[in-house]
């Protein structure tokens, strides 16, 4: 692929992201035939088809997935180069791309709002996903920094703790255990638990806590997302092991109750993470320093 152009990669990256030629054309202000031509030329360079149509839907082939991954990295590197030049010129602002695991969405916007108030002119791209997706975004250099509770082990990162992350067990107010003053882990055996999907950091912490304390739920019901789990607990479907950040409002207004289980809250830490081989641009470095210095006070 010696003669691939940046334009071809940019067009293909948009097609891969949207899985749509028409939406890519709209984003890039091109005609759909122009987008199709750029992708076709790229396929000729690769010697393999990069997309395939099934019905009216666009799918990436294996080769397409690989080219898209490299195209995203190249786009990110070009952006970083431009911002580095702007920094040298003394241009204010910049673009900051942050990946946040879904549990952190309950406090991250507040931190970002305060940061933007202090540093106006910064363009922010916030992505909220489960842990597996955020780790992939870090690995592919799609984001500058990540906020998560469990730094990845798959590759080398710089991970710095900036705040406590308490996890608790909650119940509906009318649950038989809701009025208890003290609950041993053994008393939770035979209870029904609502748990997060595989890949969730909360689920991994819960599984370690259950293994350490010998808790064996009578029944588990897997659900995607904290909001669904909170609603299910309030409806009386069971208990949940969940981040205290996600249920603070519900507990304040009496919709949920934190159970006084021995060994809880399980306190973990929130980390700001970036790839060890990534040189942070000034805006990302400034946000990292802001989190380390200011987040504990702002999250109280």
Backbone torsions as a table, in degrees:
resi	resn	phi	psi	omega
1	UNK	NA	49.6	-174.8
2	UNK	-71.9	-24.9	-172.8
3	UNK	-109.6	19.3	176.5
4	UNK	-66.6	139.3	179.3
5	UNK	-103.3	157.7	176.9
6	UNK	-63.0	-33.0	178.8
7	UNK	-63.3	-43.3	178.7
8	UNK	-61.9	-42.8	-179.9
9	UNK	-66.0	-40.3	179.1
10	UNK	-63.0	-43.7	179.6
11	UNK	-64.4	-45.3	-177.4
12	UNK	-66.8	-36.5	178.3
13	UNK	-61.1	-39.4	178.2
14	UNK	-66.9	-41.4	177.1
15	UNK	-62.0	-44.1	-178.7
16	UNK	-65.1	-36.6	-179.0
17	UNK	-71.3	-41.8	-178.1
18	UNK	-89.3	-18.4	-170.4
19	UNK	51.0	44.7	-178.0
20	UNK	-160.8	126.9	176.1
21	UNK	-71.5	-38.7	-177.2
22	UNK	-68.5	-41.7	179.6
23	UNK	-69.6	-35.0	175.2
24	UNK	-64.4	-42.0	179.0
25	UNK	-62.3	-41.0	178.9
26	UNK	-63.3	-43.6	-179.9
27	UNK	-63.3	-40.5	-174.3
28	UNK	-91.1	0.7	-179.5
29	UNK	58.5	45.6	176.8
30	UNK	-123.2	166.4	172.3
31	UNK	-81.4	156.5	178.7
32	UNK	-62.9	-39.3	175.6
33	UNK	-60.5	-34.2	178.5
34	UNK	-66.2	-40.3	177.6
35	UNK	-64.8	-45.3	179.9
36	UNK	-60.6	-37.7	179.6
37	UNK	-66.0	-42.5	179.6
38	UNK	-62.9	-42.0	179.6
39	UNK	-66.7	-40.4	178.8
40	UNK	-62.3	-42.3	178.3
41	UNK	-63.9	-37.7	178.0
42	UNK	-66.8	-39.7	177.3
43	UNK	-63.1	-37.1	177.2
44	UNK	-64.6	-37.6	176.6
45	UNK	-66.4	-40.2	-178.2
46	UNK	-74.7	-28.8	-177.1
47	UNK	77.6	14.1	-179.4
48	UNK	-145.8	151.2	173.2
49	UNK	-69.0	139.3	-178.9
50	UNK	-104.1	-22.0	177.8
51	UNK	-133.2	161.9	173.3
52	UNK	-145.4	148.6	179.8
53	UNK	-103.0	128.2	173.2
54	UNK	-121.9	106.7	-169.7
55	UNK	67.8	-121.1	177.2
56	UNK	-108.9	10.6	-176.6
57	UNK	-101.9	143.9	178.9
58	UNK	-97.1	132.2	176.1
59	UNK	-126.8	149.7	174.7
60	UNK	-87.3	139.7	171.2
61	UNK	-78.9	175.9	176.0
62	UNK	-58.4	-43.1	177.5
63	UNK	-64.6	-37.4	178.5
64	UNK	-63.9	-40.2	177.0
65	UNK	-59.3	-43.0	-178.1
66	UNK	-67.7	-44.3	179.2
67	UNK	-64.6	-39.8	179.5
68	UNK	-62.4	-40.0	179.8
69	UNK	-61.7	-44.5	179.4
70	UNK	-70.6	-34.2	178.9
71	UNK	-63.6	-39.5	178.0
72	UNK	-63.4	-41.3	179.8
73	UNK	-64.5	-43.4	-179.3
74	UNK	-63.5	-42.2	178.1
75	UNK	-61.3	-41.4	178.6
76	UNK	-64.8	-42.6	-179.5
77	UNK	-65.2	-37.8	176.9
78	UNK	-65.7	-40.6	177.1
79	UNK	-61.3	-44.2	-179.9
80	UNK	-64.0	-37.9	178.3
81	UNK	-62.8	-43.6	178.6
82	UNK	-62.8	-41.0	-179.6
83	UNK	-70.1	-35.0	176.8
84	UNK	-63.8	-40.9	177.1
85	UNK	-64.3	-42.3	177.4
86	UNK	-60.2	-40.4	179.5
87	UNK	-62.7	-40.6	178.5
88	UNK	-63.6	-37.4	179.5
89	UNK	-74.5	-12.9	-178.1
90	UNK	86.0	18.6	178.7
91	UNK	-70.5	133.4	179.8
92	UNK	-81.4	160.1	176.6
93	UNK	92.3	-140.3	-175.6
94	UNK	124.7	177.3	-178.0
95	UNK	-118.2	133.8	-177.8
96	UNK	-123.1	123.9	179.2
97	UNK	-112.4	117.5	-174.8
98	UNK	-118.7	132.0	171.7
99	UNK	-103.6	131.5	-175.1
100	UNK	-129.4	129.5	173.9
101	UNK	-68.7	154.4	-169.5
102	UNK	-58.6	-34.1	-179.6
103	UNK	-65.5	-30.8	-177.8
104	UNK	-78.0	-7.2	-178.5
105	UNK	-67.2	-12.8	-179.4
106	UNK	-79.6	-15.5	176.6
107	UNK	-129.1	-23.1	-175.9
108	UNK	-58.8	-43.3	178.8
109	UNK	-58.2	-35.0	178.8
110	UNK	-65.0	-41.7	177.9
111	UNK	-66.0	-43.0	-179.3
112	UNK	-66.0	-38.3	178.7
113	UNK	-62.0	-42.0	178.9
114	UNK	-67.0	-39.6	178.9
115	UNK	-63.6	-44.4	179.9
116	UNK	-67.4	-30.6	176.2
117	UNK	-63.8	-38.9	-179.6
118	UNK	-79.9	-28.1	-176.3
119	UNK	-124.9	70.8	-178.9
120	UNK	-66.2	154.9	178.1
121	UNK	97.3	-5.5	179.7
122	UNK	-86.7	134.5	175.9
123	UNK	-91.2	123.0	-173.8
124	UNK	-108.9	135.4	171.6
125	UNK	-121.6	108.0	-177.6
126	UNK	-106.4	126.3	178.7
127	UNK	-120.6	123.3	-180.0
128	UNK	-110.2	122.0	-178.3
129	UNK	-150.7	175.6	173.7
130	UNK	-74.9	172.4	-171.5
131	UNK	-60.8	-42.2	-177.3
132	UNK	-59.3	-41.2	-179.3
133	UNK	-69.2	-41.2	179.0
134	UNK	-63.9	-39.4	177.3
135	UNK	-62.2	-42.3	178.5
136	UNK	-64.2	-39.4	178.8
137	UNK	-63.7	-38.1	175.1
138	UNK	-63.9	-46.7	-177.7
139	UNK	-61.1	-37.1	-178.0
140	UNK	-88.6	5.3	178.4
141	UNK	61.0	32.8	178.1
142	UNK	-83.2	-20.0	-178.9
143	UNK	-129.4	155.6	179.5
144	UNK	-80.5	-46.3	-175.6
145	UNK	-138.6	155.6	174.8
146	UNK	-127.1	146.0	171.7
147	UNK	-111.2	118.4	-176.5
148	UNK	-154.7	166.2	-178.5
149	UNK	-96.9	-13.7	-177.6
150	UNK	-139.4	98.6	-178.4
151	UNK	-58.4	148.7	-177.9
152	UNK	-68.7	149.9	175.6
153	UNK	-106.2	-8.1	-173.8
154	UNK	-71.4	-23.3	179.3
155	UNK	-152.1	168.5	-173.5
156	UNK	-80.8	130.1	179.8
157	UNK	-131.7	166.4	165.8
158	UNK	-104.7	116.0	-174.1
159	UNK	-124.1	121.7	-176.9
160	UNK	-125.5	126.2	179.8
161	UNK	-74.7	136.4	-180.0
162	UNK	-127.0	-11.2	179.5
163	UNK	-164.1	158.6	175.2
164	UNK	-74.2	150.6	178.0
165	UNK	-130.7	91.4	179.8
166	UNK	-81.6	138.4	175.2
167	UNK	-119.6	138.7	-172.2
168	UNK	-132.7	169.7	173.9
169	UNK	-108.9	128.2	-175.3
170	UNK	-121.0	157.6	178.8
171	UNK	-142.5	165.7	171.7
172	UNK	-70.2	151.6	-177.9
173	UNK	-58.6	-26.2	-178.9
174	UNK	-97.1	11.0	177.4
175	UNK	-69.4	146.1	-179.1
176	UNK	-56.4	-27.1	-179.4
177	UNK	-90.9	-4.7	-171.7
178	UNK	-65.0	-27.5	-177.9
179	UNK	-95.7	-0.7	-176.6
180	UNK	-66.7	144.8	178.1
181	UNK	-89.5	-24.7	-179.0
182	UNK	-153.5	132.7	-177.8
183	UNK	-131.0	126.7	175.8
184	UNK	-85.9	155.2	177.0
185	UNK	-54.7	-35.7	-178.9
186	UNK	-61.4	-30.2	179.9
187	UNK	-69.5	-12.0	179.1
188	UNK	-91.3	-10.1	172.7
189	UNK	-61.0	145.3	-178.8
190	UNK	75.4	0.0	173.8
191	UNK	-84.1	154.4	174.1
192	UNK	-87.1	136.4	179.9
193	UNK	-124.0	140.7	173.4
194	UNK	-99.9	123.8	-171.5
195	UNK	-124.9	155.3	178.5
196	UNK	-74.0	165.9	-178.6
197	UNK	-71.8	158.5	174.4
198	UNK	-57.0	142.8	-177.1
199	UNK	98.1	-13.1	178.8
200	UNK	-80.1	135.3	176.2
201	UNK	-65.4	-35.4	177.9
202	UNK	-62.3	-42.1	179.2
203	UNK	-63.7	-41.9	179.9
204	UNK	-61.4	-41.9	178.5
205	UNK	-66.2	-41.2	177.8
206	UNK	-60.1	-45.1	-178.2
207	UNK	-63.3	-37.9	176.5
208	UNK	-66.0	-43.4	-179.4
209	UNK	-64.2	-43.8	178.9
210	UNK	-63.0	-40.9	-179.9
211	UNK	-65.9	-40.1	-178.3
212	UNK	-69.9	-31.7	-174.8
213	UNK	-104.3	-4.0	177.6
214	UNK	77.3	20.2	178.5
215	UNK	-73.4	127.8	177.7
216	UNK	-125.9	96.2	-178.1
217	UNK	-61.0	146.1	176.5
218	UNK	-66.1	-36.4	-176.2
219	UNK	-154.2	142.2	175.3
220	UNK	-124.3	141.4	177.7
221	UNK	-124.7	115.5	-176.1
222	UNK	-84.1	133.5	179.6
223	UNK	-137.4	152.7	179.6
224	UNK	-97.0	117.8	173.3
225	UNK	97.2	145.9	-179.6
226	UNK	-68.2	-36.4	-177.5
227	UNK	-62.7	-42.6	178.6
228	UNK	-63.4	-42.7	-179.9
229	UNK	-64.1	-43.0	179.3
230	UNK	-60.3	-44.6	179.8
231	UNK	-63.5	-38.3	-179.7
232	UNK	-67.5	-39.0	177.3
233	UNK	-64.8	-45.3	179.8
234	UNK	-62.5	-28.2	178.5
235	UNK	-80.6	-5.6	177.3
236	UNK	89.8	19.7	-178.7
237	UNK	-81.0	-12.3	179.2
238	UNK	156.5	-169.6	178.2
239	UNK	-97.2	166.6	176.5
240	UNK	-143.7	141.4	170.2
241	UNK	-96.6	117.5	-167.1
242	UNK	-150.7	157.2	177.4
243	UNK	-64.2	134.2	178.4
244	UNK	-62.5	-27.4	179.1
245	UNK	-62.6	-31.0	-174.0
246	UNK	-81.7	-16.5	-173.8
247	UNK	-120.2	11.3	-175.7
248	UNK	-60.3	-43.7	-179.0
249	UNK	-67.4	-45.6	-178.8
250	UNK	-62.1	-35.8	178.4
251	UNK	-71.9	-36.5	179.4
252	UNK	-63.3	-38.2	-176.7
253	UNK	-94.5	3.5	174.8
254	UNK	83.0	15.8	177.0
255	UNK	-81.8	-24.6	176.7
256	UNK	-135.0	159.6	179.3
257	UNK	-129.3	131.2	173.5
258	UNK	-80.1	125.2	-179.2
259	UNK	-83.6	136.0	-179.4
260	UNK	-81.4	68.3	-177.8
261	UNK	-86.0	134.1	177.8
262	UNK	-55.4	131.7	-179.9
263	UNK	93.4	-4.0	177.1
264	UNK	-115.2	154.7	0.3
265	UNK	-68.1	148.1	172.4
266	UNK	-85.5	113.7	-173.5
267	UNK	-97.2	116.6	172.1
268	UNK	-108.2	-166.5	-179.5
269	UNK	-129.4	148.4	170.4
270	UNK	-90.7	137.5	-177.7
271	UNK	-121.4	145.5	165.9
272	UNK	-102.6	128.3	-166.4
273	UNK	-129.7	140.2	168.0
274	UNK	-145.4	160.9	178.9
275	UNK	-61.0	139.8	-178.5
276	UNK	-65.1	-28.2	-178.6
277	UNK	-91.8	9.6	-178.7
278	UNK	-100.0	125.0	175.0
279	UNK	-87.4	113.3	-175.9
280	UNK	-69.9	134.4	173.5
281	UNK	-75.1	164.9	-174.2
282	UNK	-53.4	-40.9	-177.2
283	UNK	-66.8	-40.6	178.4
284	UNK	-68.3	-40.1	178.8
285	UNK	-65.1	-38.0	179.0
286	UNK	-65.8	-40.9	178.5
287	UNK	-67.2	-40.4	177.0
288	UNK	-57.5	-47.3	-180.0
289	UNK	-64.8	-36.5	177.7
290	UNK	-61.7	-45.1	179.3
291	UNK	-60.6	-47.8	-176.3
292	UNK	-62.8	-35.3	-175.4
293	UNK	-89.9	-36.2	-168.3
294	UNK	-110.2	-25.7	-172.9
295	UNK	-57.6	-43.8	-177.8
296	UNK	-55.3	-41.3	179.6
297	UNK	-71.5	-37.2	-177.9
298	UNK	-74.1	-21.1	-177.7
299	UNK	-91.5	-1.4	-179.7
300	UNK	-74.4	NA	NA
